[in-house]
Amino acid sequence: MAKNWNIYLLLLIAICMIPDHAFSQKLTTKLADKSFAEFAYIDAIELYEYAYSRDTTDNYVIKQLAESNRNVGNTEEVERWLKKLIDRHAEQPEDLFNYSQALKSNGKYLIAEQWLKEYSDLRPEDGRVNIQVSLLEYIQFLMRDSTSYEIRNVSVNTPGSEMGPAFYKDQFIFSSTSIGTKSGATYKWNELPYLNLYSAKINAANGDISGPQPFAPKLKTTYHDGPVSFDQKNELIYFTRNSFVKGKTSKSSEGIVNLKIFLGKLEDDDWKLTGSFRYNSNEYSVGHPSVDKNGTVLYFASDMPGGYGNSDIYFSVLSNGQWSKPFNLGPKVNTEGNEFFPFISNDGVLYFSSNGHGGLGGLDIYFSVPEQGIFNSIENMGYPVNSSKDDFGMTLDSTGMKGYLSSNRLGGKGNDDLYFLKILRVPVIIRGVVKDRDTKDVLPDATVTVIDENGKTILTSTTRTDGQFEFEVNKGQHYIVNVVKEFYIESEKDFATTTLRPNDEVFSEIFLEQKIEELDNSPAPINMEEEDGQALQVIEIEYINYDLDKSDITGGAAASLDKLIALLKEFPDLEIRIESHTDARGSDEYNLLLSKKRAKAAFDYAISKGIDPNRMLYQGYGETKLLNNCGNGVQCSEEQHEVNRRSIVKVVRKGTYQEKRGQKNIFYF
């Protein structure tokens, strides 16, 4: 950074005129204090460093060097000077906190946690500490979703500062200190030129920004301009700038030129200043506006009296053409630290930057999903959206999946850089229940498949006993949920997720229609002997339960059928009829079909084991022959219903088997 030669000239003159070494050191410190009080921190640093070179024992100068560097974000220097102060046991409790934060910003999380605990022992009531307990564990947590984002530096960045991104029609609007800037006035705080507004082109393929041009020249001042926000129609602009009207600045009682929000309107393709926010003040700053999609709620940052910390997030509501008195968003959002750069997305999610909630270091970006219109909880965006340095000024496009942010993270081109952000995953929930269309009964064990826009199957599961299903998917697509269940016609349901917010859910009932199939009551006619149309004998084997709505031959059923098959093989002239029954749940037609399928399943199983199909008949009776009173509309237990789900085998021709009189004659399965 270029030296301020006026300072050194002043120092040279002072030293030459004042032979007393101690007095010249005090004069230098006074000059440094004056620069510090005027927020000219770069000048102050140079003066304090000179004073320190004249007297390395002055703890006050060391403390002021730490504070000056902290104000301009030189965290490495903050760490260096505070370490000197602590090594001399000359620190105050707040110095320990600032030291821990500098260490965190420099990526030294283990040491930072140790010093944070030191501070916590002295100031246990400080809410900033409670949030950062178990710092290392929290840092690991914030690193967990690093694959959920794509982030990269854009071409428009300079060695200066680019910040305050916003979308305007098909253009990209931002503020810069250095694009096309010639030598002139600089901001004493950091010795960079003042911010001016620019528009640029967006490369739709990769999000890069190029071709910057001055934006809204009639709104330009000689001081800071930006960041900005536009209404949904792109006809109104809300923008931050220093208190500068008609060529004059307005200062506070302490001589500070604070920030204010101004309003403009598009007239004849040109932006014109139309007024200012009615709650601006010379005594405090109001800035970083973001207006919601309806143009009726304005979010902003301010250090007005009555807040929770240095700077808080507020909102104001437009009613009858007037903006309401600002409302503080409360302690869930605001802290004892700083909250800046609010952005309200089209889906109502609030994004903002804070150094008071704990995070990876410096300012981190957070989001809050409103619950009944109230922002009751926040969540850190995590790495790589956030870094150990300052990350701020996030904005998103209408999809909520692409946007930009500013950061002074390591590896950038300048002081603050713009970064393109693509959100690869925003978790949302698809939930539903599958029911019978006619009876409205829930249907368990239905196969549910989620298909994305490309026709790819991404998730498959089965409905629970209550007929419900639930999937976590990525926001931004229309998904098809396909449902398949035995004896039902396949069905599909479309689920849109583009308007959902993080962790939101969409719910739907899916009704399936029963599939009515015509089945023959028996296979091809075969010759079987019966007496007066009745089976000659009924054979009993081990009782087998069918699962509700199932016709599968399970392990237990297979074991029982194997006993029957062994008998059929022992007596090759034995002929049988398989009869199946259901309980009364479900429609009559459905149960008849189910029972036929159950009987057919046993018939097919026996064939698969080598039994001649001409030796067997099968028949389904549905719910027509219940063994108890659990008919339609009767409340019964699962055990009572289970009694009715059965299959039996009747012998229709005994052959040589009639000689085996000592054997049981009824088979249930």
C-alpha positions in Angstrom: 0.0 0.0 0.0 1.4 3.5 -0.9 2.7 5.5 1.9 1.1 8.8 2.8 4.1 11.0 2.2 2.4 14.0 3.9 2.5 12.2 7.2 6.2 11.5 6.9 6.9 15.0 5.9 5.0 16.2 8.9 6.9 13.7 11.1 10.3 14.8 9.7 9.5 18.5 10.4 8.4 17.6 13.9 11.4 15.5 14.7 13.7 18.2 13.4 12.0 20.9 15.5 11.7 18.9 18.7 14.9 17.5 20.0 13.3 15.8 23.0 12.8 12.1 22.0 10.0 11.4 24.4 8.1 14.5 23.4 8.4 13.8 19.7 7.0 10.3 20.3 4.1 11.7 22.2 3.4 14.2 19.3 3.4 11.3 16.8 0.9 9.4 19.0 -1.3 12.4 19.2 -1.3 12.8 15.4 -2.1 9.0 15.2 -4.9 9.4 17.6 -6.4 12.2 15.5 -6.3 10.1 12.4 -7.9 7.2 14.4 -10.7 9.5 15.6 -11.3 10.6 12.0 -11.5 6.9 10.9 -8.3 7.4 8.8 -7.0 4.1 10.0 -4.3 3.6 7.3 -2.8 7.0 8.3 -3.2 6.0 11.9 -1.4 2.7 11.4 1.6 4.4 9.8 1.8 7.0 12.6 1.4 4.4 15.4 4.1 2.2 13.8 6.5 5.2 13.7 5.6 5.9 17.4 6.3 2.3 18.3 9.7 2.4 16.6 10.5 5.3 18.9 9.3 3.5 22.0 8.6 -0.2 21.9 7.4 -0.2 25.5 4.3 1.8 24.9 1.4 -0.6 25.4 -1.1 2.1 24.4 0.4 2.3 21.0 0.4 -1.5 20.7 -3.3 -1.6 21.6 -4.1 1.2 19.0 -2.2 -0.7 16.3 -4.3 -3.8 17.0 -7.5 -1.7 16.9 -6.6 0.2 13.7 -5.7 -3.0 11.9 -8.9 -4.7 13.2 -10.9 -1.9 11.7 -9.4 -2.3 8.2 -9.5 -6.2 8.4 -5.7 -6.8 8.7 -6.2 -9.9 10.9 -2.6 -11.1 10.6 -1.5 -7.7 12.1 -4.2 -7.8 14.7 -2.9 -11.2 15.8 0.7 -9.9 15.9 0.0 -6.8 18.0 -2.4 -8.4 20.4 0.0 -11.2 21.1 2.6 -8.6 22.1 0.0 -7.0 24.4 -0.9 -10.4 26.0 2.7 -11.5 26.3 3.2 -8.3 28.5 0.1 -9.1 30.5 -1.3 -5.7 29.5 -4.5 -6.9 27.9 -8.1 -6.2 28.8 -10.8 -9.0 28.6 -12.1 -7.6 25.2 -8.5 -8.0 23.8 -8.7 -11.7 24.5 -12.0 -12.0 22.5 -10.5 -9.9 19.6 -7.4 -12.1 19.7 -9.4 -15.3 19.4 -11.4 -13.8 16.5 -8.2 -12.8 14.7 -6.8 -16.3 15.2 -10.0 -17.8 13.8 -9.8 -15.5 10.8 -6.3 -16.6 10.2 -7.4 -20.3 10.3 -5.8 -21.1 13.7 -8.9 -22.7 15.1 -7.3 -24.7 17.9 -5.5 -21.8 19.5 -8.6 -19.6 18.9 -10.7 -22.0 20.9 -8.2 -21.9 23.8 -8.3 -18.1 24.0 -12.0 -17.9 23.5 -12.3 -20.1 26.7 -10.0 -17.8 28.5 -12.3 -14.9 27.6 -15.4 -16.9 28.5 -14.0 -17.4 32.0 -13.9 -13.6 32.4 -17.1 -12.7 30.6 -19.4 -15.8 30.8 -22.5 -13.6 30.1 -21.3 -12.5 26.6 -23.6 -14.1 24.1 -21.0 -14.1 21.4 -19.0 -16.7 23.4 -21.9 -19.0 24.1 -22.4 -19.4 20.3 -18.8 -20.3 19.8 -18.3 -23.0 22.4 -16.8 -26.2 21.0 -15.4 -24.2 18.2 -13.5 -27.0 16.5 -16.5 -29.2 16.5 -18.6 -26.4 15.0 -16.0 -25.7 12.3 -16.1 -29.3 11.3 -19.9 -29.1 11.1 -19.7 -26.1 8.8 -17.3 -27.9 6.5 -19.8 -30.9 6.0 -21.6 -29.6 2.9 -18.6 -28.4 0.9 -19.9 -30.4 -2.1 -23.2 -28.6 -2.0 -21.8 -25.4 -3.6 -19.8 -24.4 -6.6 -18.0 -21.0 -6.2 -15.5 -19.2 -8.3 -13.9 -15.7 -8.7 -15.2 -13.6 -11.6 -13.3 -11.8 -14.3 -14.5 -8.3 -13.4 -12.5 -8.1 -10.1 -9.7 -5.6 -9.7 -6.9 -5.0 -7.1 -9.4 -2.8 -5.3 -12.8 -3.7 -4.0 -15.9 -5.1 -5.9 -19.0 -5.7 -3.8 -22.8 -5.3 -3.4 -24.0 -7.6 -6.3 -27.6 -7.2 -7.6 -29.6 -8.4 -10.6 -31.3 -5.9 -12.8 -33.2 -7.3 -15.9 -30.4 -9.2 -17.7 -27.7 -7.1 -16.2 -25.4 -7.5 -13.2 -25.1 -4.4 -10.9 -22.3 -3.9 -8.4 -20.1 -1.3 -6.8 -16.3 -1.0 -7.4 -13.5 1.2 -6.1 -11.2 0.7 -9.0 -12.8 0.1 -12.4 -11.9 3.1 -14.6 -10.9 5.1 -11.5 -8.3 7.8 -11.9 -6.3 9.4 -9.1 -8.5 11.4 -6.9 -10.4 11.4 -3.6 -9.9 8.3 -1.5 -11.8 6.9 1.5 -9.6 7.6 4.5 -10.8 4.4 6.3 -8.8 2.2 3.9 -7.2 4.6 1.4 -9.1 3.1 -1.5 -11.2 5.2 -3.9 -14.9 5.6 -3.2 -17.4 3.0 -4.5 -19.2 3.7 -7.8 -22.0 1.8 -9.4 -21.4 -0.4 -12.5 -23.4 -2.7 -14.8 -21.9 -5.7 -16.5 -22.8 -8.7 -18.6 -23.6 -12.2 -17.2 -22.2 -15.2 -19.0 -25.2 -17.6 -18.6 -23.0 -20.6 -19.2 -20.5 -20.2 -16.4 -21.8 -17.1 -14.4 -18.7 -15.0 -15.2 -19.1 -11.2 -15.2 -17.4 -9.0 -17.8 -17.7 -5.7 -19.7 -18.4 -3.3 -16.8 -20.0 0.1 -17.6 -21.0 3.0 -15.4 -24.5 2.6 -14.1 -27.1 5.3 -13.4 -24.7 8.3 -13.8 -27.3 10.7 -12.6 -27.2 9.0 -9.2 -23.4 9.2 -8.9 -21.8 11.2 -6.1 -18.1 11.8 -5.1 -18.6 9.5 -2.2 -19.7 5.9 -1.8 -22.6 4.7 -4.0 -24.1 1.2 -3.4 -25.1 -1.4 -2.7 -28.5 -1.3 -4.4 -31.8 -3.2 -4.6 -34.6 -3.1 -7.3 -38.3 -3.7 -7.2 -39.8 -6.7 -9.1 -40.7 -4.5 -12.1 -37.2 -3.0 -12.2 -38.7 0.5 -12.1 -37.6 1.5 -8.5 -34.1 1.5 -7.1 -33.1 1.6 -3.4 -29.5 2.4 -2.9 -26.9 3.2 -0.2 -24.7 6.2 -0.3 -23.0 8.6 2.1 -25.2 11.5 3.3 -24.7 13.7 0.2 -27.4 15.8 -1.3 -27.1 18.6 -3.9 -23.3 18.6 -3.7 -23.1 18.8 0.1 -22.5 16.3 2.9 -24.5 16.1 6.1 -22.5 15.2 9.2 -23.4 13.9 12.6 -22.8 15.9 15.8 -19.5 14.0 16.0 -18.5 15.1 12.4 -19.3 11.7 10.8 -20.8 11.4 7.3 -23.1 8.4 7.8 -24.7 6.2 5.3 -28.3 6.7 4.1 -30.8 4.9 1.9 -32.0 6.9 -1.2 -34.7 6.1 -3.7 -34.8 6.5 -7.5 -37.2 5.9 -10.3 -36.7 4.9 -13.9 -38.0 7.6 -16.2 -37.3 7.6 -20.0 -34.7 4.9 -19.6 -32.8 6.9 -17.1 -32.5 6.7 -13.3 -33.5 9.8 -11.4 -33.3 10.5 -7.7 -36.8 10.8 -6.2 -36.1 11.0 -2.4 -34.7 9.3 0.6 -35.9 6.8 3.2 -37.8 8.7 5.9 -35.9 7.1 8.8 -32.5 8.2 7.6 -30.5 10.2 10.2 -27.4 12.2 10.4 -26.6 10.6 13.7 -26.4 7.0 12.6 -26.1 4.9 9.4 -28.9 3.3 7.5 -27.9 1.2 4.5 -27.7 -2.1 2.6 -31.3 -2.1 1.4 -33.2 -5.2 0.1 -36.8 -5.0 -0.9 -39.0 -8.1 -1.1 -40.7 -9.2 -4.4 -43.9 -7.4 -3.6 -42.1 -4.1 -3.0 -43.8 -3.7 0.4 -41.1 -4.8 2.9 -37.7 -3.1 3.0 -34.8 -4.8 4.9 -31.7 -2.9 5.8 -28.8 -2.6 8.3 -28.4 0.2 10.8 -26.5 1.2 13.9 -29.4 3.3 15.2 -29.9 3.4 19.0 -31.8 0.6 20.7 -30.3 -2.3 18.8 -28.7 -5.5 20.1 -25.1 -4.7 18.9 -23.0 -2.5 16.8 -25.2 -2.9 13.7 -28.5 -4.7 13.4 -31.0 -5.8 10.7 -34.3 -4.0 10.5 -37.3 -4.0 8.3 -40.0 -1.4 7.4 -43.4 -2.0 5.8 -44.9 0.1 3.1 -48.5 1.0 3.8 -50.6 3.7 2.1 -47.5 5.0 0.4 -45.5 5.4 3.6 -42.8 3.4 5.1 -43.5 2.3 8.7 -41.3 2.8 11.7 -38.4 0.3 11.5 -38.8 -3.0 13.3 -35.7 -4.8 14.7 -35.5 -8.5 13.6 -34.7 -9.4 17.2 -32.1 -11.5 19.0 -32.4 -14.6 16.9 -30.9 -12.7 14.0 -29.1 -9.7 15.7 -26.2 -10.1 18.1 -23.8 -8.0 20.2 -21.6 -7.9 17.1 -22.4 -6.7 13.5 -25.1 -7.8 11.2 -24.9 -6.3 7.6 -26.0 -6.8 4.0 -29.5 -8.3 4.3 -31.0 -9.9 1.2 -34.6 -11.2 0.9 -35.0 -13.9 -1.8 -38.1 -14.4 -3.9 -39.2 -17.3 -1.7 -38.9 -15.1 1.4 -35.6 -16.5 2.9 -33.5 -13.9 4.6 -29.7 -14.0 3.9 -27.4 -11.7 5.9 -23.8 -11.4 7.1 -22.7 -11.4 10.8 -19.6 -11.7 12.9 -21.6 -12.2 16.1 -23.1 -15.7 15.6 -19.8 -17.6 15.5 -18.5 -19.1 12.3 -15.5 -19.8 10.2 -14.1 -16.3 10.8 -14.8 -12.6 10.1 -18.2 -12.0 8.6 -20.1 -15.2 7.7 -23.3 -15.5 5.6 -26.4 -16.9 7.3 -29.9 -17.6 6.2 -33.2 -17.7 8.0 -36.4 -19.3 6.8 -39.5 -17.5 8.3 -41.9 -19.4 10.5 -45.3 -17.8 10.2 -43.6 -14.6 9.1 -41.0 -14.5 11.9 -37.3 -15.3 11.6 -36.9 -17.5 14.7 -33.8 -19.5 13.6 -30.7 -19.0 11.6 -28.3 -21.3 9.8 -24.7 -20.8 8.7 -24.2 -21.3 4.9 -21.1 -23.2 5.7 -17.9 -23.8 3.6 -17.2 -22.8 0.8 -19.8 -20.0 0.8 -18.0 -18.9 4.0 -14.3 -18.7 4.6 -12.1 -17.6 7.5 -12.2 -14.0 6.2 -15.2 -11.7 5.5 -18.0 -13.1 3.4 -20.9 -10.8 2.7 -23.4 -9.2 0.3 -25.0 -12.4 -1.1 -27.7 -12.2 -3.7 -29.6 -14.9 -5.6 -31.5 -15.0 -8.9 -35.2 -15.9 -9.3 -34.5 -19.6 -9.1 -32.7 -19.3 -5.7 -30.0 -21.6 -7.0 -27.5 -19.2 -8.5 -26.1 -15.9 -7.3 -23.1 -13.9 -6.2 -21.3 -12.8 -3.0 -18.4 -10.7 -2.0 -15.4 -11.8 0.0 -11.8 -10.9 0.9 -10.8 -14.5 1.3 -7.3 -15.7 0.5 -6.6 -16.3 -3.2 -8.6 -13.3 -4.5 -7.5 -10.6 -6.9 -8.0 -7.6 -4.6 -9.3 -6.2 -1.4 -12.9 -7.5 -1.8 -13.8 -9.7 -4.8 -17.0 -10.9 -6.3 -17.7 -14.6 -6.5 -20.2 -16.6 -8.6 -22.2 -19.1 -6.5 -24.1 -22.1 -7.7 -26.1 -24.0 -5.1 -25.9 -27.6 -6.1 -28.2 -28.9 -3.3 -31.0 -27.4 -1.3 -32.7 -30.2 0.6 -36.5 -30.3 0.4 -39.0 -33.0 1.4 -41.4 -34.9 -0.8 -44.0 -36.6 1.4 -47.3 -38.3 0.8 -49.7 -41.1 1.6 -51.0 -43.9 -0.7 -54.7 -44.8 -0.4 -57.3 -47.1 -2.0 -59.4 -44.9 -4.3 -62.7 -46.5 -3.3 -62.3 -47.4 0.4 -59.8 -44.6 1.3 -57.9 -47.2 3.3 -54.1 -46.6 3.5 -52.0 -49.0 1.4 -48.8 -50.2 3.0 -46.0 -51.9 1.1 -46.6 -50.0 -2.1 -43.5 -49.4 -4.1 -42.8 -45.7 -4.5 -40.2 -44.4 -7.0 -39.0 -40.8 -7.5 -38.0 -39.9 -11.1 -36.2 -36.6 -11.9 -36.7 -34.3 -15.0 -34.3 -36.4 -17.0 -36.3 -39.6 -16.5 -33.7 -41.0 -14.1 -34.8 -43.0 -11.1 -33.1 -41.4 -8.0 -34.9 -42.9 -5.0 -37.1 -46.0 -4.3 -38.9 -47.1 -1.2 -42.1 -48.7 0.1 -44.9 -47.1 2.0 -45.0 -47.6 5.8 -47.8 -49.4 7.6 -49.7 -46.0 7.7 -49.3 -45.8 3.9 -46.9 -42.9 4.0 -43.7 -42.2 2.3 -41.0 -39.5 2.5 -38.0 -38.6 0.4 -35.4 -35.8 0.7 -34.7 -34.4 -2.8 -32.9 -31.4 -4.2 -34.9 -28.2 -4.8 -35.3 -26.8 -8.3 -36.9 -29.7 -10.3 -40.2 -31.2 -11.0 -40.2 -34.8 -9.8 -42.6 -37.6 -10.8 -43.5 -40.0 -8.0 -44.5 -43.4 -9.4 -46.6 -45.8 -7.2 -47.0 -49.5 -7.9 -48.9 -52.0 -5.8 -50.2 -55.5 -6.5 -53.8 -55.7 -7.6 -53.8 -51.9 -8.3 -53.4 -49.8 -11.4 -50.1 -48.0 -11.4 -50.3 -44.2 -10.7 -48.0 -41.2 -10.9 -48.0 -37.8 -9.2 -46.1 -34.6 -10.1 -44.2 -32.8 -7.3 -42.9 -29.3 -8.0 -40.0 -28.0 -5.8 -38.9 -24.8 -7.5 -40.7 -22.5 -5.0 -39.8 -24.4 -1.9 -37.4 -23.1 0.7 -34.7 -25.1 2.4 -36.2 -28.0 4.4 -39.7 -27.2 3.2 -42.0 -30.1 2.3 -44.7 -30.7 -0.2 -47.4 -33.3 0.6 -49.9 -35.1 -1.5 -52.4 -38.0 -1.3 -52.1 -40.6 -4.0 -55.1 -42.7 -4.7 -54.8 -46.1 -6.4 -57.6 -47.8 -8.3 -58.1 -51.5 -7.9 -57.3 -53.7 -10.9 -60.1 -56.1 -11.6 -58.9 -59.1 -13.6 -61.0 -62.0 -14.9 -59.5 -65.3 -13.8 -60.8 -68.7 -14.7 -62.2 -70.4 -11.6 -60.0 -73.4 -12.4 -57.4 -74.6 -14.9 -58.4 -76.7 -17.8 -60.9 -79.4 -16.9 -59.5 -82.5 -15.4 -61.0 -85.8 -14.4 -61.4 -85.9 -10.6 -63.8 -88.1 -8.7 -66.2 -86.5 -6.2 -69.1 -88.0 -4.3 -72.3 -85.9 -4.8 -70.2 -83.0 -5.8 -68.4 -82.9 -2.4 -64.7 -83.5 -1.8 -64.0 -87.0 -0.5 -61.6 -85.7 2.2 -60.1 -82.6 3.6 -56.4 -82.6 4.4 -55.0 -80.4 7.2 -51.4 -79.2 7.3 -49.7 -76.5 9.4 -51.7 -73.2 9.5 -50.1 -70.4 7.5 -50.9 -66.7 7.8 -50.9 -64.5 4.8 -49.6 -61.0 5.3 -52.2 -58.3 4.7 -52.7 -57.7 0.9 -50.0 -60.3 0.1 -50.2 -63.5 -2.0 -46.5 -64.4 -1.9 -45.4 -67.8 -0.8 -43.2 -66.9 2.1 -40.8 -69.2 4.0 -43.4 -70.4 6.4 -46.0 -71.1 3.7 -43.4 -72.9 1.6 -42.5 -75.2 4.4 -46.1 -76.2 4.8 -46.6 -76.7 1.1 -43.5 -78.8 1.0 -45.3 -81.3 3.4 -48.2 -81.4 1.0 -45.9 -81.9 -2.0 -44.2 -84.8 -0.2 -47.6 -86.4 0.3 -48.5 -85.9 -3.4 -45.3 -87.5 -4.4 -45.8 -90.4 -2.0 -49.3 -91.0 -3.5 -49.1 -90.3 -7.2 -52.8 -90.9 -7.8 -53.9 -88.4 -5.1 -55.8 -85.4 -6.6 -56.6 -82.2 -4.7 -58.4 -78.8 -4.8 -56.7 -75.7 -3.2 -59.1 -73.2 -1.7 -58.1 -69.7 -0.5 -59.9 -67.2 1.7 -59.3 -63.6 2.8 -60.4 -61.4 5.6 -63.1 -58.7 5.0 -60.8 -55.7 4.7 -60.9 -54.2 1.3 -63.7 -54.4 -1.3 -65.5 -57.6 -2.1 -64.0 -57.6 -5.7 -60.5 -57.0 -4.5 -60.7 -59.8 -1.9 -62.0 -62.2 -4.5 -59.2 -61.4 -6.8 -56.7 -61.6 -3.9 -57.9 -65.1 -2.8 -57.7 -66.4 -6.4 -54.1 -65.1 -6.6 -53.2 -66.8 -3.3 -54.7 -70.1 -4.5 -52.9 -69.7 -7.8 -49.6 -69.0 -6.1 -49.9 -72.3 -4.2 -50.9 -74.1 -7.4 -47.8 -72.7 -9.2 -45.5 -73.5 -6.3 -46.6 -77.1 -6.5 -46.0 -77.2 -10.2 -42.5 -75.8 -9.7 -41.8 -78.7 -7.4 -42.7 -81.3 -10.1 -46.4 -81.9 -9.4 -48.5 -82.6 -12.4 -51.0 -79.7 -12.8 -53.7 -82.2 -13.9 -53.8 -83.5 -10.3 -54.8 -80.1 -8.9 -57.6 -77.6 -8.9 -57.6 -74.1 -7.2 -60.4 -71.8 -6.2 -60.6 -68.4 -4.4 -63.6 -67.5 -2.3 -62.6 -64.0 -1.1 -64.4 -63.0 2.1 -67.5 -65.2 1.5 -66.6 -67.8 4.1 -65.4 -66.0 7.2 -64.6 -68.1 10.3 -65.8 -65.4 12.7 -68.0 -62.2 12.7 -65.3 -59.9 11.3 -67.3 -58.8 8.3 -67.5 -55.5 6.5 -67.7 -52.5 9.0 -67.0 -54.6 12.1 -64.2 -53.5 14.3 -61.8 -56.4 14.9 -58.3 -56.9 16.1 -55.5 -57.9 13.7 -55.5 -61.4 15.3 -59.2 -61.8 14.5 -58.7 -60.8 10.9 -55.7 -63.1 10.7 -58.0 -66.1 11.4 -59.8 -65.5 8.1 -56.7 -65.3 5.9 -56.2 -69.0 5.1 -55.9 -71.7 2.5 -57.0 -75.3 2.7 -56.5 -78.4 0.5 -59.3 -80.8 -0.2 -58.8 -84.3 -1.6 -61.1 -85.0 -4.5 -59.6 -88.4 -5.4 -57.9 -90.5 -2.7 -56.6 -93.5 -4.7 -54.2 -95.5 -2.6 -54.2 -92.7 0.0 -57.5 -94.0 1.4 -55.6 -96.9 3.0 -53.8 -94.4 5.3 -56.6 -93.9 7.8 -54.4 -93.1 10.7 -53.2 -89.8 9.1 -54.8 -86.3 9.6 -57.0 -85.3 6.7 -57.1 -81.5 6.7 -54.3 -79.3 5.4 -54.3 -75.5 6.0 -51.7 -73.2 4.6 
